[in-house]
Amino acid sequence: MIGISSRTVLTRTGSSVLRFCRTKATKRVLNKNNEESLPVYQYASAKSDKRNRVFTWGLAEHGALGERQFLKPIHKARRPVEYMHRPYRLGFAEENDVTDIAAGYGFTVFITKGKKTTSSQVFGTGLNTDSQIGYHAVRKDHPLELVVEPVPIHLPNIKSSITGIACGRAHTLVLTEKAGVLTLGNNAYGQCGRHIIEDEDYQRQSTVHQIVINDKISQVYCGQDHSMFVTDQGSVWSCGWSADGQTGVGHYNNTDRITKCVGDIVGENIIKLACSADCVLALNGKLFF
């Protein structure tokens, strides 16, 4: 065979021109014994492992976007980023298999799947004034009010996979496969489904409350300061702030225990809810509000 080689020739103007010239043929003999040591190249296919990507944008100064370099740039010459005006690909999701996300008021929560096992883990970033993303202290009795990048949220050893998350103004719901719902963060109105303690210091407590009812809870949602739950039977339950009737339990008192909703929703097979601030929508082919 005739080989082709190239060399660069400089012209008077200083530009370069590639000239090709023929060279003598070269023979290469492959050793069949070394066949196994040759590199094997794999190409992406429809069956290739695909990892979800996460994109974040908006207010960055509280750490909710989860990118450390926004608030603490590597290069000192760069200014911290307070706002991100376009979608930015989150580096955390490139290193972790994120399966679900939820956003609260100034904080964000992620569910990730383990690399070697099917176990899942919850991470949080952003504002943490009420331990809504767990208790994180670099020194004893000095919990962090702001976390600039996703960190693991320590949950009790429930031995059950995590299937969903929801965030309110300052509280978080973690849905599990077999252990009900875990709640953490502010409980001033009973939104975590536990007894309200006057003047409770949420910043310095690491309480994770577990909610279990007879029916299996299959979906969780958060308004501003109330929580909603949908069971696999299609019934709806709630707890928390109810000054505007958003808990749907037939009165306007705050509810610190998960209670079944009443009204026209009774007997309906609800498949989805939507919450924003102090209102709720329920979907079952019709709208209830």
C-alpha positions in Angstrom: 0.0 0.0 0.0 1.1 3.6 -0.6 1.1 5.8 2.5 0.2 9.5 2.5 2.0 12.0 4.6 1.8 15.8 4.9 4.2 18.6 5.7 3.6 22.3 6.3 5.1 24.9 4.0 5.3 28.6 5.1 4.6 31.1 2.3 6.0 34.6 2.1 2.9 36.0 3.7 3.4 33.8 6.7 0.4 31.6 6.1 0.7 27.9 6.0 -0.2 25.5 3.2 -0.5 21.7 3.6 1.2 19.7 0.9 0.7 16.0 0.5 3.3 13.7 -0.9 3.5 10.0 -1.4 5.7 7.8 0.7 6.9 4.2 0.5 4.5 1.5 1.5 4.7 0.2 5.0 3.8 -3.3 6.1 2.4 -4.1 9.6 2.0 -7.6 10.8 -0.6 -8.1 13.6 0.2 -10.7 16.1 -3.0 -12.8 16.6 -1.9 -13.6 20.1 -2.2 -9.9 21.1 -5.8 -9.7 19.8 -7.2 -9.7 23.3 -5.1 -6.7 24.3 -6.4 -4.5 21.5 -8.7 -1.7 22.6 -12.5 -2.2 22.2 -14.6 0.8 21.5 -18.2 1.0 22.6 -20.8 3.3 21.1 -24.0 4.6 22.7 -27.1 2.8 21.8 -30.8 2.9 22.8 -30.0 0.5 25.6 -27.1 2.5 27.0 -27.3 3.8 30.5 -28.8 7.3 30.5 -28.4 9.7 33.5 -30.9 12.4 34.2 -29.5 16.0 34.0 -30.7 18.8 36.2 -30.8 22.5 35.1 -31.2 25.3 37.5 -31.7 29.1 37.2 -33.1 32.1 39.1 -32.1 33.4 42.5 -28.6 32.0 43.5 -27.5 34.0 46.5 -29.1 31.5 49.0 -27.6 28.4 47.6 -30.8 26.9 46.3 -29.3 26.4 42.8 -26.8 24.0 44.3 -23.7 25.3 42.5 -20.9 26.1 45.0 -18.9 28.2 42.6 -21.8 30.7 42.3 -21.4 31.9 45.9 -17.8 30.8 46.4 -15.9 31.2 43.1 -12.7 29.3 42.7 -11.0 32.3 41.1 -10.8 35.2 43.5 -11.1 37.7 40.6 -14.7 36.5 39.9 -17.7 37.9 41.7 -20.3 35.7 43.4 -23.3 35.0 41.2 -26.5 36.3 42.8 -28.9 35.6 39.9 -28.7 33.1 37.1 -30.7 34.4 34.1 -30.5 31.2 32.0 -30.8 27.5 32.7 -27.4 26.2 34.0 -26.5 22.5 34.0 -25.9 21.4 37.6 -22.6 19.6 38.2 -24.0 17.6 41.1 -26.4 15.7 38.8 -23.5 14.8 36.5 -21.9 12.9 39.4 -25.1 11.5 40.9 -28.1 9.8 39.4 -30.9 12.2 40.3 -34.4 10.6 40.2 -36.6 13.4 41.7 -36.4 17.0 42.6 -38.4 19.5 44.7 -38.0 23.2 45.4 -39.0 25.1 48.5 -38.7 28.8 49.5 -34.9 29.3 49.0 -33.9 25.6 49.2 -33.9 22.5 46.9 -34.1 18.8 47.6 -32.9 15.9 45.4 -33.4 12.1 45.5 -30.4 10.2 44.1 -30.0 6.5 43.3 -27.0 4.6 44.5 -24.4 3.6 41.9 -24.0 0.0 43.0 -27.3 -0.6 44.8 -30.9 0.3 44.3 -30.9 2.3 47.5 -31.8 6.0 47.4 -30.6 9.0 49.3 -31.9 12.5 49.8 -29.7 15.7 49.4 -30.5 19.3 50.2 -29.0 22.7 49.4 -29.9 26.3 50.2 -31.6 28.0 53.1 -31.7 25.9 56.3 -33.0 28.2 58.9 -35.6 25.6 60.1 -33.6 22.4 59.5 -35.8 21.9 56.4 -32.8 20.1 54.7 -31.6 18.4 58.0 -29.3 19.4 60.8 -25.8 20.4 59.5 -23.3 21.8 62.0 -19.6 22.4 61.4 -19.3 23.0 65.1 -21.3 21.8 68.0 -24.5 23.9 68.5 -23.6 26.0 65.5 -25.9 24.7 62.7 -25.6 26.1 59.2 -28.3 28.5 58.1 -27.2 28.3 54.5 -25.8 25.4 52.5 -24.1 26.3 49.2 -24.1 22.8 47.6 -26.1 19.6 47.9 -25.3 17.7 51.1 -26.9 14.4 52.4 -29.9 14.7 54.6 -29.6 12.3 57.5 -32.8 10.2 57.9 -33.5 7.4 60.3 -32.6 3.9 59.2 -36.1 3.0 57.8 -34.9 0.2 55.4 -37.2 1.4 52.7 -36.6 3.1 49.3 -37.5 6.7 48.9 -40.0 7.4 46.1 -41.0 11.0 46.3 -40.3 14.4 47.9 -42.2 17.7 48.4 -41.2 21.1 49.8 -43.1 23.9 51.4 -42.0 27.3 52.7 -39.7 25.8 55.3 -40.6 22.1 55.6 -39.9 18.9 53.6 -41.8 15.7 53.1 -40.0 12.5 52.1 -42.2 9.7 50.8 -41.0 6.1 51.2 -42.1 2.8 49.7 -42.9 1.0 53.0 -42.3 3.4 55.9 -44.9 6.1 55.2 -43.8 9.7 55.1 -40.9 11.4 56.9 -41.3 15.1 57.7 -38.7 17.7 58.8 -38.4 21.4 59.2 -40.8 24.0 60.5 -43.9 22.7 62.3 -45.3 26.0 63.7 -48.7 25.2 62.1 -48.6 21.4 62.3 -47.4 21.0 58.7 -45.0 18.2 59.7 -47.9 16.2 61.2 -46.7 16.3 64.8 -47.6 18.1 68.0 -47.0 21.9 67.8 -44.5 23.0 70.4 -44.6 26.7 71.3 -41.4 28.6 70.6 -39.7 25.5 69.3 -36.2 26.2 68.0 -36.3 24.5 64.6 -32.8 25.6 63.7 -31.2 23.6 66.5 -33.3 20.5 66.4 -33.0 17.5 64.1 -36.4 16.0 64.5 -37.5 13.7 61.7 -41.2 12.7 62.2 -42.7 9.6 60.7 -46.3 9.6 59.4 -48.0 6.2 58.9 -51.7 5.5 58.3 -53.7 2.4 57.4 -53.7 3.1 53.7 -50.5 3.4 51.7 -49.6 7.0 50.9 -48.5 7.2 47.3 -48.1 10.9 46.7 -47.1 14.0 48.8 -47.6 17.7 48.1 -46.8 20.9 50.0 -48.4 24.3 50.0 -46.8 27.2 51.9 -47.4 25.9 55.4 -49.6 22.8 54.9 -49.1 19.3 53.6 -51.3 17.1 51.4 -51.2 13.3 51.0 -52.9 11.0 48.4 -53.3 7.3 49.1 -53.3 4.4 46.7 -57.0 4.2 47.3 -57.5 7.8 46.0 -58.3 9.4 49.3 -56.8 12.8 50.3 -55.4 13.7 53.7 -53.8 16.8 55.1 -52.2 18.7 58.0 -50.9 22.2 58.8 -52.0 25.8 58.3 -55.8 26.0 57.6 -56.7 29.7 58.1 -58.0 29.8 54.5 -59.5 26.3 54.6 -56.6 24.9 52.5 -56.4 21.6 54.5 -60.0 20.8 53.4 -61.0 19.2 56.7 -64.1 21.3 57.2 -62.8 24.0 59.5 -60.3 26.8 59.7 -58.2 25.6 62.6 -54.5 24.5 62.2 -54.2 20.7 62.2 -51.1 19.0 63.6 -52.3 15.5 62.9 -52.9 14.1 59.5 -56.6 14.2 58.8 -58.8 13.0 56.0 -60.3 15.6 53.8 -64.1 16.0 53.6 -66.7 17.6 51.2 -67.3 16.7 47.6 -64.0 14.9 47.4 -65.3 12.0 49.6 -65.7 8.8 47.6 -63.7 10.2 44.6 -60.6 8.4 43.3 -58.2 11.3 43.3 -55.1 10.7 41.1 -53.2 14.0 41.5 -53.1 17.2 43.5 -51.6 20.7 43.0 -50.7 23.1 45.8 -49.6 26.7 45.7 -49.4 28.9 48.8 -52.9 28.5 50.4 -55.0 26.8 47.7 -55.3 23.2 46.5 -56.6 21.5 43.3 -57.5 17.8 43.0 -57.8 15.9 39.8 -60.0 13.0 39.0 -61.3 13.8 35.5 -63.0 16.8 37.2 -61.6 19.7 39.1 -62.3 20.3 42.8 -61.2 23.6 44.4 
